[in-house]
């Protein structure tokens, strides 16, 4: 990353699976981001976390990610807050930990019968991670023609040694039933527009996307016509994952790959 720092002064870096594993900071990555900033570069962390910036920032501090590693944060939760602003009443589908999404927001959480919009941040804590357990809600939502905002387009994430399903899996199932789904995070345009604005709207050739998600980070880089550094660790377990990604996304400029982010 030392060589790439000079070539790409602006880094849009994924968080989960790159900067931390859901439980602890990944020290080499934090060091690389910090060195890039010391080298005159800018780092905007870009995440599909379904919580606003202030909540993500607090989590990073709690697990040992130094604030010296980044200039700003853009989350899927930030985008969601903008999208839901005019809904009035919303139904929350997801764990209690994500309720910071509604803090100081001009919406009211309500029942599914009263809601004008569904906000999906993930699976409920009191249900198994089984999509079929949500079919009753999905049928009611379809009957009322309720749209779902998916506040975390990730389908899977690693927490320590475990892979865990995310809101993107539920959104995919609802869409398969004919439900309307709006995706708030990567790889969709709105989150990149916000991240690039916070980076000062640099030239595209100055920006490097860093991430471990083929369908989020790499696809987002391809759609935004940005270069990408692929983290082959994180959620990826296949030994030939980099070759698979290059084959699946032939238009993206992948400038490098490694299991973790290193300043070397």
N, C-alpha and C positions, 0 to 999 in steps of 0.2 A: 504493500500500500504506500510505501514511501515514494516510489516512482510515480504512482498514480496520483498522489497528492498534488504534484506540480501540474500534471496534465488536466486534472479535474478539480478546480478549486471549490466546487460545491458538491457536497455529498448528501443525498437523500437516503438515509439508512433505516432499514427495518429494525425493530427492537426485539421482539420475541423470537428466540432462536438464533439471534445474532449478537445482541448486546447482553441479554440474560436468557436463562432457560426456564423462566417462570418461578424460580426459587432463589437463584444467586446470580450475581453479575459474572459475565464471561470476561475475565481480566485482560486477555490479549486484545479483545475487541475494544474495550474501554480505553486501553492504552493507545491503540491505533487512532481512534477518533480524537483523543486528546492531542496526540502528536500532530495530526492534520490541522487542528485549530491553531496549535502553536506555530505551525508552518505557514500560517496566514489563511488557511482554508476555513470554510463554513460548513457546519453540520446541522441539518434539520432531520430530526428523528421523525419517521413517518410510519404510523402503526395502525393496524386494524383493531386496536383495543376499543371496545364500545363504551369508553368513558372519556370525559373531557380532559383537556390538557392538564389541568391542575391535579386531577386524580392520578394520571399517568406519571406526572412529575414526582408526586409523593411516593408512589410505588417504587420508582427508580431509586430514590434516595434510601428507601427502607431496605432494599436488597443490595446496596453498595455500589450503585452506578454514580460516579462523580459528576456533578453538574459541569465540570470542566470539559466533559466529553461532547457537549452539544450546545448549540446556540438556541434552538427552539424545538418545539414538538408540535406535530400535527396528527390528530387522531381521527379515526372513523367516528368516534363519539362527537367530536367537534362538528363534523359534517352532518351527522344525524341531528344535532341540536338545531342547525339551520333548516334542515328539511322538515322537521316536525313543528316548527315555530307557530304555524297557522292552524294546526289541527285542533286545538282546544282540549279535547279529551282523547287520551291514548291508552291502549292496553299494553302493559309490559309483559313480554315473554322472555324470561331469563332469570338468572340468579340475583339475590339481594345485593351482592357485591357491586353490581352495576348501577345501582340506584342513584349514584352521584351524577349520572347522565341528566337527571331532572332537576338538579340543584340550581336554583335561580332561573329555571326555564319557565316560560309562560305557557305551560301546558299542565293539565291535571291528569293524573293516573286514575283510570276508572275500570269498570268491569268490561268484559268483552261485548256485552249487550249495549253498553252506552258509548263505547269507543268509536271514534271516527278514523282511527289509524292504529295499526299494531306496530310496536317497536320490538324487534327481536334482537336480544343481545346474547342469547345462548340457551342452554337447557336449564330447566328448573332444578334446584338442588334436591328436591324430594322425589324426583323421577329418574329412572335409569336412562342412560343415554341411548334411547331407543326411539327412533323417529315415529314408529307406529303409535307410541304413547301420546302423540300430539294430534292424531288424526281427528279426534272429536273437535278440538279447537279449530283445526284447519277447515273442517266442514262448515262450522258456524261462520267462520271468516268468509268462506266462499259464498255462503248463503246471503251474507250481508254485503258482499262485494267490497270487503275491506282490503286495502293495500297493506303490505308489510314493508317497513323499512328495515333492512338487515344492517344492523349497526356493527357487524363484524363479518365481512365476507369470507374470512378464513373458514375452511371446512374442518381443519385439524390443526392442533398445536401440540408442542411437546412441553410437558411440565415435569422437570427433572428427567427421570428415565421413562416416563409414560407418555403415550400419545392420547390426546383427548379430543373428542369431537367439539366443533364450534358452531356458531349461529349459521354459518354458510351452509351447513348440512341441512338444517331445518328450512332455510330459505329455498334451497334446491328442491326439497320435497314439496313445499307449498306451491312453487312455480310449476312443478310437474302435475299438480292437481288443477292447474289453470288459474292459480292465484296471481295477483299482481305483486311483483317484488321490485323494490328500489334498493340498489346496493349503495351503501354510503362510503365504502373505503376502497382500498386497492383491489383490482387494477383499474378502477373507474376514474374518470377525468376529474371530478370535483376535488378529490383529496390532493391530486397533483397540482391543480390550479392554486389551491390554498398553500401547499408546501413551497411551490416556486415563488409565490408572492412573498412569503416570509423570508425566502432566501434572497430577495431583492430582484426577482425576475431576471435571472442571468441568461446568457445565451445558452441554447440547448447543448452545444458542444462542450460547455464548461461543466456539465452536470453528470454525476455518476450515481446511479441507483445501486444500492447494496442490499441484498436480501437472500433468503433461503426458500422463498415460496415460488415455485414455477408458475402457478396460476394466478399469483398476486404480484410479486415483485418483478419477475422476468416478463410476464405478460404486460404488466403496467409499463415497464421500460420500453417494450416493443411498441405499444400503442402510443406512447408519448414521444417516441423517436429519441430515446435517451440511451446512453451506454449503460452497461450493467456489469457488476461484479457479483458472481453467483457463489453463495455460501452452500457448499455441498453437504454440510453437516445439518444441524437443526432437525427439521422434520424429515429429512431425506435419509433413507436406509439402503437404497439400491446401490451396489458398488459401481454401476455405470451411469449414475444419475446425471452427470454432466453431459455425457454423450446424448442421453435421452432428451435433455433440455435443449441442447443445441439443435437436435433434429426437430423437436416440437415447435421451436421458435426461431426459424432460420433468418428472420429479418432483424433480430435484435443483435446489437454489437456487444458480445460478451468479452470483456477485456481481461478477464481472469477468473479463477475459481480456486477455492480452498475450503477445507472443513470448517475453519474459523478465520476471523479477520486478524491479520498480523501486520505490524509495522516492521517490515524487513525488506 
